[in-house]
Amino acid sequence: MTDPIQMLIDAGAIPVEPFDEHSRYRDAGIGLFQPGPDEPPIAYVRRRFIPQRRDIPIGAEVTILDLLDYRLQMAARLGIPHGKNAREGNLREWALSVTDGHGFDKVVECVGGLQERTVSDAISMVKRGGQVTVVGTFPENRATIPIAYIKDREIDLNFSRGNFKAFAPCLELIASRKVDPDLYISHRFPLQKAEDALRLLEARDVEAHKIVLHPQVAA
């Protein structure tokens, strides 16, 4: 198995599971990004319906939120044309404006880190009776949530993490050529230069997505 394929399977298992374990979202597209702790890409799912028949779902569309424009551009190249820079405007107002005033059906928080704003943002953008899945990892093991707001709007708040059961869908996507692992990789380094790779990710002034370390390649 090549490094790009291994990388995509491992990382892909994280966002695949939140959709697969809830049948109403199994046909949803998935935007895959592995952000730093201070960068909030969040995948928002808005279900699509047959015109004039909103009781018949025909799939879902995904919107990506991020702080880095080059990641939004990458999402567009990967087939996710709807994106927004999180620095621009009020996120709740924006969510309502693009969902006919309803809010998103499902929001997946994929950030975590030493912050908690993205959890509240996710909750604010989901519709009444919608669902928020927290995938991000929070090292401080806590996050403040608007519990009265969640209760009043009957929002389903749950949590998910990747596991081996999600590997099969990732392999199927690669085998069917629906996903090209090479598109996700922007840099490759020998293992001895792992520190340089981490510094590149932290710098944020260079377009960096997935970085592959090659243990077998000499510096």
C-alpha positions in Angstrom: 0.0 0.0 0.0 1.5 3.4 -1.0 1.9 6.2 1.4 -0.8 8.4 -0.1 -3.4 5.6 0.1 -2.4 4.8 3.7 -2.6 8.5 4.7 -6.1 8.9 3.1 -7.5 5.7 4.8 -6.2 6.7 8.2 -7.4 10.3 8.0 -10.6 9.5 6.1 -11.9 7.2 8.8 -12.4 10.2 11.0 -15.0 12.1 9.0 -16.6 9.1 7.3 -18.0 7.7 10.5 -20.2 10.6 11.6 -22.1 10.3 8.4 -22.2 6.6 8.1 -23.5 5.9 11.6 -26.6 8.0 11.0 -28.5 6.6 8.0 -30.1 9.9 7.0 -26.7 11.2 6.1 -25.2 8.2 4.4 -25.4 9.8 1.0 -23.7 13.0 2.1 -20.5 14.2 0.5 -17.5 14.5 2.8 -15.0 17.3 2.9 -11.7 16.0 4.3 -9.3 18.4 6.0 -7.0 17.9 9.0 -6.8 21.4 10.5 -4.5 22.9 13.2 -6.1 23.6 16.6 -6.7 27.3 15.7 -8.3 26.7 12.3 -11.9 25.8 12.1 -12.9 23.9 9.0 -16.4 22.7 9.7 -18.4 20.5 7.3 -22.0 21.7 7.1 -24.5 19.3 5.5 -27.6 20.7 3.9 -29.9 18.0 2.5 -31.2 18.5 -1.0 -34.7 17.6 -2.0 -36.7 17.0 -5.2 -38.1 20.4 -6.3 -41.6 21.0 -5.0 -41.3 17.8 -2.8 -39.2 18.6 0.2 -40.3 15.3 1.8 -38.2 13.3 -0.6 -34.4 13.7 0.0 -32.1 13.0 -3.0 -28.7 13.3 -1.2 -26.8 16.1 0.5 -24.4 18.9 -0.2 -21.4 19.9 1.9 -20.2 23.4 2.7 -16.7 23.9 4.2 -15.7 26.6 6.6 -12.0 27.5 7.1 -9.7 30.4 7.9 -7.3 29.7 5.0 -8.5 30.5 1.5 -6.1 28.0 -0.2 -7.9 25.2 1.7 -11.3 26.4 0.5 -9.8 26.5 -3.1 -8.6 22.9 -2.6 -12.1 21.9 -1.4 -13.5 23.3 -4.7 -11.0 21.4 -6.7 -12.1 18.2 -4.9 -15.7 18.8 -5.8 -17.0 20.8 -2.8 -17.7 24.2 -4.4 -19.5 25.8 -1.4 -17.0 27.3 1.1 -16.6 30.3 3.4 -13.8 32.0 5.2 -14.7 31.9 8.9 -13.2 35.4 9.4 -15.9 37.0 7.2 -19.1 38.2 8.9 -21.5 36.6 11.4 -21.5 32.9 10.9 -25.1 32.3 12.1 -26.5 35.0 9.9 -24.5 33.5 7.0 -25.8 30.0 7.7 -29.4 31.2 7.7 -28.9 33.2 4.5 -27.7 30.1 2.6 -30.4 27.8 4.0 -33.5 29.8 3.4 -33.6 30.8 7.0 -33.6 27.3 8.4 -30.0 26.5 9.3 -27.9 23.5 8.3 -29.3 20.0 8.9 -26.0 18.7 10.3 -22.8 20.4 11.4 -19.6 18.4 11.9 -17.0 20.2 14.1 -13.5 19.0 13.0 -11.2 21.3 14.9 -10.8 20.8 18.6 -7.6 22.1 20.1 -7.0 24.8 22.8 -10.2 26.7 22.0 -13.9 26.0 22.2 -15.5 28.6 19.9 -16.1 26.2 17.1 -18.4 24.1 19.2 -20.7 27.1 19.9 -20.4 28.2 16.2 -21.5 24.8 15.1 -24.5 24.8 17.4 -25.5 28.3 16.3 -25.6 27.3 12.6 -27.6 24.1 12.8 -31.4 24.1 12.3 -34.0 23.5 15.0 -34.0 19.7 15.5 -30.7 19.4 13.6 -27.6 17.5 14.6 -24.1 18.6 15.6 -21.3 16.0 15.7 -18.0 16.9 17.4 -15.0 15.1 15.8 -12.3 17.5 17.0 -10.2 16.6 20.1 -10.0 19.1 23.0 -6.9 18.5 25.1 -8.4 20.4 28.1 -11.3 18.0 28.1 -13.9 20.7 28.4 -16.0 23.1 26.3 -18.7 25.5 27.2 -22.0 24.9 25.4 -25.3 26.9 25.4 -27.3 24.1 27.0 -30.6 26.0 27.2 -30.4 26.9 23.5 -29.7 23.3 22.7 -32.6 22.1 24.7 -35.0 24.7 23.4 -34.2 23.9 19.8 -34.0 20.1 20.4 -30.6 19.9 18.8 -28.9 16.5 18.8 -25.3 16.8 20.0 -23.1 13.8 19.7 -19.5 12.8 19.3 -17.5 10.6 16.9 -14.0 9.3 16.2 -12.6 7.2 13.4 -12.3 3.5 13.8 -11.5 0.4 11.6 -15.1 0.1 10.5 -14.7 3.2 8.5 -11.7 2.0 6.5 -13.8 0.0 4.0 -15.6 3.0 2.6 -12.3 4.8 2.2 -10.8 1.9 0.3 -13.9 1.7 -1.9 -13.6 5.3 -2.8 -9.9 4.8 -3.8 -10.5 1.6 -5.6 -13.3 3.1 -7.7 -11.0 6.1 -8.5 -13.6 8.5 -7.1 -10.8 9.8 -4.8 -7.2 10.4 -5.9 -4.9 10.3 -2.8 -2.2 12.3 -4.5 -4.4 15.4 -4.6 -4.3 15.7 -0.9 -0.5 15.7 -0.6 1.3 19.0 -1.0 4.7 18.0 0.4 7.0 15.0 1.1 9.9 14.9 3.5 12.3 12.2 4.7 11.7 11.2 8.4 14.9 13.1 9.4 13.2 16.3 8.4 10.0 15.8 10.4 10.7 19.0 12.4 10.9 21.0 9.1 7.5 19.5 8.1 5.9 20.5 11.3 7.2 24.0 11.0 5.8 24.2 7.5 2.4 23.3 8.8 2.6 25.9 11.6 3.8 28.7 9.3 0.5 29.0 7.4 2.2 31.2 4.8 2.8 28.3 2.4 0.0 26.2 0.9 0.3 23.0 2.8 -2.3 20.3 3.1 -1.2 16.8 3.9 2.5 16.2 4.4 4.0 12.7 4.0 7.1 11.6 5.9 9.2 8.8 4.2 11.2 6.8 6.8 13.0 4.9 4.1 14.3 8.0 2.3 17.6 9.5 3.4 17.8 13.2 4.1 
